[in-house]
Structures are given as structure tokens and as C-alpha cells.
Amino acid sequence: MQDFYPSRGEKEEIINRVDKTVYSSISAGEYSLDNISRKEYEERGFIVFPNLFTQEETKEMLKELEYMASNTQLAKNEEFIQEPDSNKIRTIFNQHLFSTLFDKISKEPRVLDKVKQLLGSDVYIHHSRINIKPAYKGKSFPWHSDFETWHCEDGLPRCRCLTAWIMLTDNTEFNGPLYVIPKSHKKYVSCKGKTPQNNYKKSLKKQEYGVPSVNAIKEFTKDSQLVGVYGKAGTLVIHDGNTMHGSPDNISPYSRTNAFFVYNSIENKPAKPFAAKTSRADFLCLKDFTPLKSE
Ligand code: AKG
């Protein structure tokens, strides 16, 4: 299969994106995007919907998460990832498979109508994850494009995927919020380096491969800028699979928790990894391609 997004080679290079960002303008349901919002997403590579979920709904999600994170039996699953230098939970993968509440949220029309419209087809979940950034100790994520990893290590052929994420706590300038670079989704950083065997085991705690150099980030900021994504609990953000993002440590006394759902078009099913000898673990690249229906 042709590789439209080569990466993990001898040297870093910034190349053009070959895929669309918005695949359809046709409504996919009551909660689809209007022309202005679609244009904003197309141009900036992300869009924020403040308070899309109510305080009651986010409280319920947080309660469900607390139950999952404190259950020692559940924590034995490989989907439960600890911080690099402590046994604190950093990420729980596939919350929608562990919890009926999160399964329902993944099919929420307020989210799914937008996602299906943007990707212009039926969609399935590539994986989901909740990142918990505990007060004072939560660790950073370096700059990266998610799609670079999903392409190189999971084999997603095209950038027809996105992440819809819900703030389960307020995200402020102090508690390790996500930073994004508007317009960065229109370029692709072909990263330097050869993917080691079982890279994911390390990269889920601390990513080293698929991380652009400081020069690439500087290049992106020449005609853009770094933006912090802040909002109240209940805010929904959608970012394109290739939008450059990262986040700093949380040194504030307040925790920061976000639930991410990665949607992929059913027309973009994974092939063989494009830059790794073997695929990552199955839980990172789910193979249930049944189209999601709103609930
Ligand atoms: C990722 O999981 O790809 C992120 O970049 C999340 C960053 C964060 O949760 O702070």
C-alpha cells in the first residue's frame, strides 16, 4: 500500500497533508456543525464547544472514573498505565469497553453527529483513553501528532480520524492543559528515528519516537502560535488526528482529567504498520469496525 505519510526515517522533514480535514458538509444529525464551525475546524484543526455536557453529566463521569481507578482488580489490566516514576494511574485506555456510561457517551449524538459529519462516513472507535493528571505531580506530554503514531505503529493509512475529548475537570492555564498549534494539521512532520520493538510500552508513559524537534515546532509557529485549550468541566474539544499538541506538567494543586475518544472512518481501516515491524497491542488499535449508532 502506498505510504502517503512516510515517517521515522534518517532525517526530519515537514511535508504537506494530502487528505481533507472536513469530509462532508451534509448534516449527520441534529448536532452537526454549522458552516462557520466547520470552517473554523478546517482552518485551525480544532474546535471547542464550551459546556457541551452539564455539570451533572461530568460529575457522573468522574464518579465512574474514580470507581475504575480505585479498583485494584481492574488496574491489573494492560489498559491501565502508570506514571513514569510512580504507581499513580496516568491513563486508562478504552473506558468505553470497561464502563456502560462511557460506552453511552461515545455514542452521544452531541458528539457523534459532529464526528460523522467531519469524517464524512460512518465511524468506529480506534481506541479511547482517560488521561488523569493529578494535582502537583501529573506529568507532561511532549509535542506530537497522534496520527503520526497511528499511521506508523497502527497502520491507519490516511488522516481521516480525529479525537473528541471531554474535560471532566476544569482545564486552566495552571493544571497541565493541552496546548495546540492552530493550522499545524495541514503539514505533517515526518519524524526522525527508527521505531524500537514494543515501543508503545515505553511511549505510553513517556513518548520519545514520533516527537518533532524544537525546530519543527518553531517552524509551525512562524505563521501560527501556541494556544492553550482552557474550559470548564463539560467542555467538548474536537481536534484533527494530525493537529500538533502536547501538555505541560501539572504543578497546580488541582487535578486535571480529560476523556478522549478517537474516531476513525470505516473507510480508513488499519493496514500493516507503516514504520514499525509489528503492530501495537490490540487495545490501542481496536478492530471492531461496526459503525457507531447514536444512543
Ligand atoms: C495524548 O494523549 O495524545 C495527549 O496528548 C494528551 C495530553 C494530556 O492529556 O495532557
Residues whose N, C-alpha, C, O or C-beta is under 5 A from the ligand:
A	BS01	AKG	N131 F141 G176 G246 S247
